[in-house]
Amino acid sequence: MQDRAGFAEFVRSLPKAELHVHIEGTLEPDLMLALAERNHQPLPYPDVSAARAAYRFADLQSFLDLYYRGANVLQTEQDFYDLTWAYVTRAAQENIRHIEPFFDPQTHVQRGVPFGLVIAGILHALEDAHEDFGITSKLIMCFLRDLSVEDAEHTLATAHLYQSRIAGVGLDSAEIGNPPEKFEKVFDQAGAYGLHRVAHAGEEGPASYITGALDVLNVERIDHGVRCLDDPVLVQRLVDERIPLTVCPLSNVKLRVFESLASHPLRRMMDAGLLVTVNSDDPAYFGGYLSDNYLAVAEALDLSPLDMVTLARNSFEASFADEKRKATCLAEIDAFLATR
């Protein structure tokens, strides 16, 4: 591997896409405190240092408890704009050319924040990102799998009013005990609306959740999916059907899915021929944005610059961008490599 500084510059400058990032999970402690003060929302943290120290947890559920507490400071359209704008400006600095962020409307609606206000702030920032940085985007609305199917159906009905602005639906939050089959009906309806379908599966849950997401929810992409290696038949299916997996290495270690990056299966997944991508998930909480994840796995798993390029190409291939946009972004990679 080339020198560390040169390799880091290579990764950050490499054109790439991010397909698994929760916009609420980009809420940095300083912005959280600023929004809390602006909206008169009390927090138990006296300063940024104390808030950052609180961004520690033992597992997915303890993370989610903290995540939802932080989301309480998001009250106005401007708040959601500021949150999204902070993320896209970071993305521009890392030469991220296309993003497909998740948002969780149920988190906000259940505390009295209107759906339309949430999506307006996010979309305004994404539009400005396209105008100012040339970053394209596809917004994905997630259902919280630990809430009822009826709540998800109501959320989809509301989202249908904004269908032209939402590219797809996903499934996130606490995986254990909430199998994908629970949401068959609402995903069928989303498909009837012409929306793309993705789902978190095989993170803390078993490989069978991945199979269920494919067979019952008819998803086009699996978020996480690291447990697929437990089922060789499933791995071969994912390879044969070119089903993308949006892997989040730093998240997996932070949430104790794996003890260390050295034990992370990303290299084995790549060697198996899986269409894997690297993403940041909830970067404010997991200690790293997209390039940080690339660099961390490169060091831990001895991945090469060519491996980084493969992951970047995969990110565009796995995206919901149209074919013209994909071709443009892949050509940007070729142009970038021609200068190295």
Contacts in CASP RR format, 6 or more apart in sequence:
PFRMAT RR
TARGET T0000
AUTHOR 0000-0000-0000
METHOD contacts of the structure
MODEL  1
MQDRAGFAEFVRSLPKAELHVHIEGTLEPDLMLALAERNHQPLPYPDVSA
ARAAYRFADLQSFLDLYYRGANVLQTEQDFYDLTWAYVTRAAQENIRHIE
PFFDPQTHVQRGVPFGLVIAGILHALEDAHEDFGITSKLIMCFLRDLSVE
DAEHTLATAHLYQSRIAGVGLDSAEIGNPPEKFEKVFDQAGAYGLHRVAH
AGEEGPASYITGALDVLNVERIDHGVRCLDDPVLVQRLVDERIPLTVCPL
SNVKLRVFESLASHPLRRMMDAGLLVTVNSDDPAYFGGYLSDNYLAVAEA
LDLSPLDMVTLARNSFEASFADEKRKATCLAEIDAFLATR
1 7 0 8 1.000
1 298 0 8 1.000
1 302 0 8 1.000
1 304 0 8 1.000
1 305 0 8 1.000
2 10 0 8 1.000
2 305 0 8 1.000
7 295 0 8 1.000
7 298 0 8 1.000
7 305 0 8 1.000
8 291 0 8 1.000
8 295 0 8 1.000
10 305 0 8 1.000
10 308 0 8 1.000
10 340 0 8 1.000
11 291 0 8 1.000
11 294 0 8 1.000
11 295 0 8 1.000
11 298 0 8 1.000
11 308 0 8 1.000
12 93 0 8 1.000
12 94 0 8 1.000
12 95 0 8 1.000
12 291 0 8 1.000
13 95 0 8 1.000
13 336 0 8 1.000
14 95 0 8 1.000
14 294 0 8 1.000
14 308 0 8 1.000
14 309 0 8 1.000
14 312 0 8 1.000
14 333 0 8 1.000
14 336 0 8 1.000
15 95 0 8 1.000
15 97 0 8 1.000
15 312 0 8 1.000
15 329 0 8 1.000
15 332 0 8 1.000
15 333 0 8 1.000
15 336 0 8 1.000
16 94 0 8 1.000
16 95 0 8 1.000
16 96 0 8 1.000
16 97 0 8 1.000
16 290 0 8 1.000
16 294 0 8 1.000
16 311 0 8 1.000
16 312 0 8 1.000
16 315 0 8 1.000
16 316 0 8 1.000
17 96 0 8 1.000
17 97 0 8 1.000
17 98 0 8 1.000
17 99 0 8 1.000
17 100 0 8 1.000
17 277 0 8 1.000
17 312 0 8 1.000
17 315 0 8 1.000
17 316 0 8 1.000
17 318 0 8 1.000
17 319 0 8 1.000
17 321 0 8 1.000
17 329 0 8 1.000
18 91 0 8 1.000
18 96 0 8 1.000
18 98 0 8 1.000
18 99 0 8 1.000
18 100 0 8 1.000
18 101 0 8 1.000
18 279 0 8 1.000
18 280 0 8 1.000
18 290 0 8 1.000
18 315 0 8 1.000
19 99 0 8 1.000
19 100 0 8 1.000
19 221 0 8 1.000
19 244 0 8 1.000
19 246 0 8 1.000
19 277 0 8 1.000
19 279 0 8 1.000
19 315 0 8 1.000
19 318 0 8 1.000
19 319 0 8 1.000
20 100 0 8 1.000
20 102 0 8 1.000
20 223 0 8 1.000
20 224 0 8 1.000
20 246 0 8 1.000
20 247 0 8 1.000
20 248 0 8 1.000
20 277 0 8 1.000
20 279 0 8 1.000
20 280 0 8 1.000
20 281 0 8 1.000
21 87 0 8 1.000
21 99 0 8 1.000
21 101 0 8 1.000
21 102 0 8 1.000
21 279 0 8 1.000
21 280 0 8 1.000
21 281 0 8 1.000
21 282 0 8 1.000
21 283 0 8 1.000
21 290 0 8 1.000
22 101 0 8 1.000
22 102 0 8 1.000
22 103 0 8 1.000
22 104 0 8 1.000
22 142 0 8 1.000
22 172 0 8 1.000
22 281 0 8 1.000
22 282 0 8 1.000
23 80 0 8 1.000
23 83 0 8 1.000
23 84 0 8 1.000
23 87 0 8 1.000
23 101 0 8 1.000
23 102 0 8 1.000
23 103 0 8 1.000
23 122 0 8 1.000
24 67 0 8 1.000
24 71 0 8 1.000
24 74 0 8 1.000
24 83 0 8 1.000
24 103 0 8 1.000
24 104 0 8 1.000
24 107 0 8 1.000
24 282 0 8 1.000
25 67 0 8 1.000
25 281 0 8 1.000
25 282 0 8 1.000
25 283 0 8 1.000
25 284 0 8 1.000
25 285 0 8 1.000
26 83 0 8 1.000
26 84 0 8 1.000
26 86 0 8 1.000
26 87 0 8 1.000
26 90 0 8 1.000
26 282 0 8 1.000
26 283 0 8 1.000
26 284 0 8 1.000
27 70 0 8 1.000
27 71 0 8 1.000
27 73 0 8 1.000
27 74 0 8 1.000
27 83 0 8 1.000
27 284 0 8 1.000
28 86 0 8 1.000
28 284 0 8 1.000
29 45 0 8 1.000
29 48 0 8 1.000
29 51 0 8 1.000
29 52 0 8 1.000
29 55 0 8 1.000
29 284 0 8 1.000
30 48 0 8 1.000
30 51 0 8 1.000
31 82 0 8 1.000
31 83 0 8 1.000
31 86 0 8 1.000
32 43 0 8 1.000
32 51 0 8 1.000
32 70 0 8 1.000
32 73 0 8 1.000
33 43 0 8 1.000
33 45 0 8 1.000
33 47 0 8 1.000
33 48 0 8 1.000
33 51 0 8 1.000
35 41 0 8 1.000
35 73 0 8 1.000
35 74 0 8 1.000
35 75 0 8 1.000
35 79 0 8 1.000
35 82 0 8 1.000
35 83 0 8 1.000
36 42 0 8 1.000
36 43 0 8 1.000
36 73 0 8 1.000
38 79 0 8 1.000
39 73 0 8 1.000
39 75 0 8 1.000
39 76 0 8 1.000
39 79 0 8 1.000
41 72 0 8 1.000
41 73 0 8 1.000
41 75 0 8 1.000
43 51 0 8 1.000
43 70 0 8 1.000
43 73 0 8 1.000
44 54 0 8 1.000
45 51 0 8 1.000
45 54 0 8 1.000
54 66 0 8 1.000
55 66 0 8 1.000
55 284 0 8 1.000
55 285 0 8 1.000
57 63 0 8 1.000
57 65 0 8 1.000
57 66 0 8 1.000
57 254 0 8 1.000
57 255 0 8 1.000
57 285 0 8 1.000
58 256 0 8 1.000
59 204 0 8 1.000
59 255 0 8 1.000
59 256 0 8 1.000
60 174 0 8 1.000
60 175 0 8 1.000
60 176 0 8 1.000
60 203 0 8 1.000
60 204 0 8 1.000
60 255 0 8 1.000
61 174 0 8 1.000
63 254 0 8 1.000
63 255 0 8 1.000
63 282 0 8 1.000
63 285 0 8 1.000
64 173 0 8 1.000
64 174 0 8 1.000
66 285 0 8 1.000
67 282 0 8 1.000
67 285 0 8 1.000
68 107 0 8 1.000
71 104 0 8 1.000
71 107 0 8 1.000
71 108 0 8 1.000
72 111 0 8 1.000
73 79 0 8 1.000
74 80 0 8 1.000
74 83 0 8 1.000
74 108 0 8 1.000
74 113 0 8 1.000
74 118 0 8 1.000
75 113 0 8 1.000
76 117 0 8 1.000
77 117 0 8 1.000
77 118 0 8 1.000
77 120 0 8 1.000
77 121 0 8 1.000
77 124 0 8 1.000
78 121 0 8 1.000
80 117 0 8 1.000
80 118 0 8 1.000
80 120 0 8 1.000
80 121 0 8 1.000
80 122 0 8 1.000
80 125 0 8 1.000
81 121 0 8 1.000
81 122 0 8 1.000
81 124 0 8 1.000
81 125 0 8 1.000
82 125 0 8 1.000
83 122 0 8 1.000
83 125 0 8 1.000
84 101 0 8 1.000
84 121 0 8 1.000
84 122 0 8 1.000
84 125 0 8 1.000
84 126 0 8 1.000
85 125 0 8 1.000
85 128 0 8 1.000
85 129 0 8 1.000
87 101 0 8 1.000
88 99 0 8 1.000
88 125 0 8 1.000
88 126 0 8 1.000
88 128 0 8 1.000
88 129 0 8 1.000
88 133 0 8 1.000
88 135 0 8 1.000
89 133 0 8 1.000
90 289 0 8 1.000
91 99 0 8 1.000
91 129 0 8 1.000
91 133 0 8 1.000
91 135 0 8 1.000
91 289 0 8 1.000
91 290 0 8 1.000
92 129 0 8 1.000
92 132 0 8 1.000
92 133 0 8 1.000
92 135 0 8 1.000
94 289 0 8 1.000
94 290 0 8 1.000
94 291 0 8 1.000
96 135 0 8 1.000
96 290 0 8 1.000
97 134 0 8 1.000
97 135 0 8 1.000
97 136 0 8 1.000
97 316 0 8 1.000
97 329 0 8 1.000
97 332 0 8 1.000
98 135 0 8 1.000
98 136 0 8 1.000
98 137 0 8 1.000
98 138 0 8 1.000
98 315 0 8 1.000
98 316 0 8 1.000
98 319 0 8 1.000
98 321 0 8 1.000
98 325 0 8 1.000
98 329 0 8 1.000
99 126 0 8 1.000
99 129 0 8 1.000
99 135 0 8 1.000
99 136 0 8 1.000
99 137 0 8 1.000
99 138 0 8 1.000
100 137 0 8 1.000
100 138 0 8 1.000
100 139 0 8 1.000
100 140 0 8 1.000
100 167 0 8 1.000
100 319 0 8 1.000
100 320 0 8 1.000
101 122 0 8 1.000
101 126 0 8 1.000
101 137 0 8 1.000
101 139 0 8 1.000
101 140 0 8 1.000
102 140 0 8 1.000
102 141 0 8 1.000
102 142 0 8 1.000
102 170 0 8 1.000
102 172 0 8 1.000
103 118 0 8 1.000
103 119 0 8 1.000
103 122 0 8 1.000
103 139 0 8 1.000
103 140 0 8 1.000
103 141 0 8 1.000
103 142 0 8 1.000
104 142 0 8 1.000
104 144 0 8 1.000
104 172 0 8 1.000
104 173 0 8 1.000
105 115 0 8 1.000
105 118 0 8 1.000
105 119 0 8 1.000
105 141 0 8 1.000
105 155 0 8 1.000
105 158 0 8 1.000
105 159 0 8 1.000
106 143 0 8 1.000
106 144 0 8 1.000
106 147 0 8 1.000
106 151 0 8 1.000
106 152 0 8 1.000
106 155 0 8 1.000
107 144 0 8 1.000
108 115 0 8 1.000
108 118 0 8 1.000
109 115 0 8 1.000
109 118 0 8 1.000
109 155 0 8 1.000
109 158 0 8 1.000
115 155 0 8 1.000
115 158 0 8 1.000
115 159 0 8 1.000
115 162 0 8 1.000
116 162 0 8 1.000
119 139 0 8 1.000
119 162 0 8 1.000
119 165 0 8 1.000
119 166 0 8 1.000
122 139 0 8 1.000
123 139 0 8 1.000
123 165 0 8 1.000
126 135 0 8 1.000
126 137 0 8 1.000
126 139 0 8 1.000
129 135 0 8 1.000
129 137 0 8 1.000
130 136 0 8 1.000
130 137 0 8 1.000
136 321 0 8 1.000
136 325 0 8 1.000
138 167 0 8 1.000
138 168 0 8 1.000
138 196 0 8 1.000
138 319 0 8 1.000
138 320 0 8 1.000
138 321 0 8 1.000
139 165 0 8 1.000
139 166 0 8 1.000
139 167 0 8 1.000
139 168 0 8 1.000
140 166 0 8 1.000
140 167 0 8 1.000
140 168 0 8 1.000
140 169 0 8 1.000
140 170 0 8 1.000
140 196 0 8 1.000
140 198 0 8 1.000
141 155 0 8 1.000
141 159 0 8 1.000
141 166 0 8 1.000
141 168 0 8 1.000
141 169 0 8 1.000
141 170 0 8 1.000
142 169 0 8 1.000
142 170 0 8 1.000
142 171 0 8 1.000
142 172 0 8 1.000
142 173 0 8 1.000
143 152 0 8 1.000
143 155 0 8 1.000
143 156 0 8 1.000
143 169 0 8 1.000
143 170 0 8 1.000
143 171 0 8 1.000
143 172 0 8 1.000
143 183 0 8 1.000
143 186 0 8 1.000
144 151 0 8 1.000
144 152 0 8 1.000
144 172 0 8 1.000
144 173 0 8 1.000
145 171 0 8 1.000
145 172 0 8 1.000
145 173 0 8 1.000
145 174 0 8 1.000
145 175 0 8 1.000
145 178 0 8 1.000
145 180 0 8 1.000
145 182 0 8 1.000
145 183 0 8 1.000
145 200 0 8 1.000
146 173 0 8 1.000
146 174 0 8 1.000
146 178 0 8 1.000
147 173 0 8 1.000
149 182 0 8 1.000
149 183 0 8 1.000
149 185 0 8 1.000
149 186 0 8 1.000
152 183 0 8 1.000
152 186 0 8 1.000
153 185 0 8 1.000
153 186 0 8 1.000
153 189 0 8 1.000
156 169 0 8 1.000
156 186 0 8 1.000
156 189 0 8 1.000
156 190 0 8 1.000
156 193 0 8 1.000
159 166 0 8 1.000
159 169 0 8 1.000
160 193 0 8 1.000
163 193 0 8 1.000
163 195 0 8 1.000
166 195 0 8 1.000
167 195 0 8 1.000
167 196 0 8 1.000
167 320 0 8 1.000
168 190 0 8 1.000
168 195 0 8 1.000
168 196 0 8 1.000
168 197 0 8 1.000
168 198 0 8 1.000
168 320 0 8 1.000
169 186 0 8 1.000
169 187 0 8 1.000
169 190 0 8 1.000
169 195 0 8 1.000
169 196 0 8 1.000
169 197 0 8 1.000
169 198 0 8 1.000
170 197 0 8 1.000
170 198 0 8 1.000
170 199 0 8 1.000
170 200 0 8 1.000
170 219 0 8 1.000
170 223 0 8 1.000
171 180 0 8 1.000
171 183 0 8 1.000
171 187 0 8 1.000
171 198 0 8 1.000
171 199 0 8 1.000
171 200 0 8 1.000
171 201 0 8 1.000
171 213 0 8 1.000
171 217 0 8 1.000
172 200 0 8 1.000
172 223 0 8 1.000
173 200 0 8 1.000
175 200 0 8 1.000
175 201 0 8 1.000
175 202 0 8 1.000
175 203 0 8 1.000
175 204 0 8 1.000
175 205 0 8 1.000
175 209 0 8 1.000
176 204 0 8 1.000
176 205 0 8 1.000
179 208 0 8 1.000
179 209 0 8 1.000
179 212 0 8 1.000
180 199 0 8 1.000
180 201 0 8 1.000
180 209 0 8 1.000
180 212 0 8 1.000
180 213 0 8 1.000
180 216 0 8 1.000
180 217 0 8 1.000
181 212 0 8 1.000
181 216 0 8 1.000
183 217 0 8 1.000
184 216 0 8 1.000
184 217 0 8 1.000
187 197 0 8 1.000
187 199 0 8 1.000
187 216 0 8 1.000
187 217 0 8 1.000
187 218 0 8 1.000
187 219 0 8 1.000
188 218 0 8 1.000
190 197 0 8 1.000
191 197 0 8 1.000
191 218 0 8 1.000
196 220 0 8 1.000
196 221 0 8 1.000
196 320 0 8 1.000
197 217 0 8 1.000
197 218 0 8 1.000
197 219 0 8 1.000
197 220 0 8 1.000
198 219 0 8 1.000
198 220 0 8 1.000
198 221 0 8 1.000
198 222 0 8 1.000
198 223 0 8 1.000
198 246 0 8 1.000
199 213 0 8 1.000
199 217 0 8 1.000
199 219 0 8 1.000
199 222 0 8 1.000
199 223 0 8 1.000
200 223 0 8 1.000
200 224 0 8 1.000
201 209 0 8 1.000
201 210 0 8 1.000
201 212 0 8 1.000
201 213 0 8 1.000
201 219 0 8 1.000
201 222 0 8 1.000
201 223 0 8 1.000
201 224 0 8 1.000
201 225 0 8 1.000
202 209 0 8 1.000
202 210 0 8 1.000
202 222 0 8 1.000
202 224 0 8 1.000
202 225 0 8 1.000
202 226 0 8 1.000
202 227 0 8 1.000
202 228 0 8 1.000
203 223 0 8 1.000
203 224 0 8 1.000
203 225 0 8 1.000
203 226 0 8 1.000
203 227 0 8 1.000
203 252 0 8 1.000
203 255 0 8 1.000
203 257 0 8 1.000
204 255 0 8 1.000
204 257 0 8 1.000
205 227 0 8 1.000
206 227 0 8 1.000
206 230 0 8 1.000
207 227 0 8 1.000
207 228 0 8 1.000
207 229 0 8 1.000
207 230 0 8 1.000
207 231 0 8 1.000
207 234 0 8 1.000
208 231 0 8 1.000
209 227 0 8 1.000
210 222 0 8 1.000
210 225 0 8 1.000
210 227 0 8 1.000
210 228 0 8 1.000
210 231 0 8 1.000
210 234 0 8 1.000
210 238 0 8 1.000
211 231 0 8 1.000
211 234 0 8 1.000
213 219 0 8 1.000
213 222 0 8 1.000
214 222 0 8 1.000
214 237 0 8 1.000
214 243 0 8 1.000
220 243 0 8 1.000
220 244 0 8 1.000
221 243 0 8 1.000
221 244 0 8 1.000
221 245 0 8 1.000
221 246 0 8 1.000
221 318 0 8 1.000
222 228 0 8 1.000
222 238 0 8 1.000
222 243 0 8 1.000
222 244 0 8 1.000
222 245 0 8 1.000
222 246 0 8 1.000
223 245 0 8 1.000
223 246 0 8 1.000
224 245 0 8 1.000
224 246 0 8 1.000
224 247 0 8 1.000
224 248 0 8 1.000
224 252 0 8 1.000
225 245 0 8 1.000
225 247 0 8 1.000
226 245 0 8 1.000
226 247 0 8 1.000
226 252 0 8 1.000
226 257 0 8 1.000
226 258 0 8 1.000
226 264 0 8 1.000
226 265 0 8 1.000
226 269 0 8 1.000
228 234 0 8 1.000
228 235 0 8 1.000
228 238 0 8 1.000
228 245 0 8 1.000
228 269 0 8 1.000
228 274 0 8 1.000
229 235 0 8 1.000
229 265 0 8 1.000
229 268 0 8 1.000
229 269 0 8 1.000
229 272 0 8 1.000
235 272 0 8 1.000
235 274 0 8 1.000
237 243 0 8 1.000
238 245 0 8 1.000
238 274 0 8 1.000
238 275 0 8 1.000
239 272 0 8 1.000
239 273 0 8 1.000
239 274 0 8 1.000
239 275 0 8 1.000
242 275 0 8 1.000
243 275 0 8 1.000
244 275 0 8 1.000
244 276 0 8 1.000
244 277 0 8 1.000
244 314 0 8 1.000
244 317 0 8 1.000
244 318 0 8 1.000
245 269 0 8 1.000
245 274 0 8 1.000
245 275 0 8 1.000
245 276 0 8 1.000
245 277 0 8 1.000
246 277 0 8 1.000
246 279 0 8 1.000
246 318 0 8 1.000
247 266 0 8 1.000
247 269 0 8 1.000
247 276 0 8 1.000
247 277 0 8 1.000
247 278 0 8 1.000
247 279 0 8 1.000
248 278 0 8 1.000
248 279 0 8 1.000
248 280 0 8 1.000
248 281 0 8 1.000
248 286 0 8 1.000
248 293 0 8 1.000
249 261 0 8 1.000
249 264 0 8 1.000
249 266 0 8 1.000
249 278 0 8 1.000
249 293 0 8 1.000
249 296 0 8 1.000
249 297 0 8 1.000
250 261 0 8 1.000
250 280 0 8 1.000
250 281 0 8 1.000
250 283 0 8 1.000
250 286 0 8 1.000
250 287 0 8 1.000
250 288 0 8 1.000
250 292 0 8 1.000
250 293 0 8 1.000
250 296 0 8 1.000
251 257 0 8 1.000
251 280 0 8 1.000
251 281 0 8 1.000
251 282 0 8 1.000
251 286 0 8 1.000
252 258 0 8 1.000
252 264 0 8 1.000
253 259 0 8 1.000
253 260 0 8 1.000
253 261 0 8 1.000
253 264 0 8 1.000
254 285 0 8 1.000
254 286 0 8 1.000
254 287 0 8 1.000
255 286 0 8 1.000
258 264 0 8 1.000
258 265 0 8 1.000
260 300 0 8 1.000
261 296 0 8 1.000
261 297 0 8 1.000
261 299 0 8 1.000
261 300 0 8 1.000
261 301 0 8 1.000
262 300 0 8 1.000
262 301 0 8 1.000
264 297 0 8 1.000
264 300 0 8 1.000
264 301 0 8 1.000
266 276 0 8 1.000
266 278 0 8 1.000
266 297 0 8 1.000
266 301 0 8 1.000
267 297 0 8 1.000
267 301 0 8 1.000
267 302 0 8 1.000
267 303 0 8 1.000
269 276 0 8 1.000
270 276 0 8 1.000
270 307 0 8 1.000
270 310 0 8 1.000
270 311 0 8 1.000
275 314 0 8 1.000
275 317 0 8 1.000
275 318 0 8 1.000
276 311 0 8 1.000
276 314 0 8 1.000
277 311 0 8 1.000
277 314 0 8 1.000
277 315 0 8 1.000
277 318 0 8 1.000
278 290 0 8 1.000
278 293 0 8 1.000
278 294 0 8 1.000
278 297 0 8 1.000
278 311 0 8 1.000
278 315 0 8 1.000
279 290 0 8 1.000
279 293 0 8 1.000
280 286 0 8 1.000
280 288 0 8 1.000
280 289 0 8 1.000
280 290 0 8 1.000
280 292 0 8 1.000
280 293 0 8 1.000
283 289 0 8 1.000
283 290 0 8 1.000
283 292 0 8 1.000
288 296 0 8 1.000
294 308 0 8 1.000
294 311 0 8 1.000
297 303 0 8 1.000
298 304 0 8 1.000
298 307 0 8 1.000
298 308 0 8 1.000
309 333 0 8 1.000
309 337 0 8 1.000
312 333 0 8 1.000
313 330 0 8 1.000
313 333 0 8 1.000
316 326 0 8 1.000
316 329 0 8 1.000
316 330 0 8 1.000
316 333 0 8 1.000
317 326 0 8 1.000
319 326 0 8 1.000
321 329 0 8 1.000
END
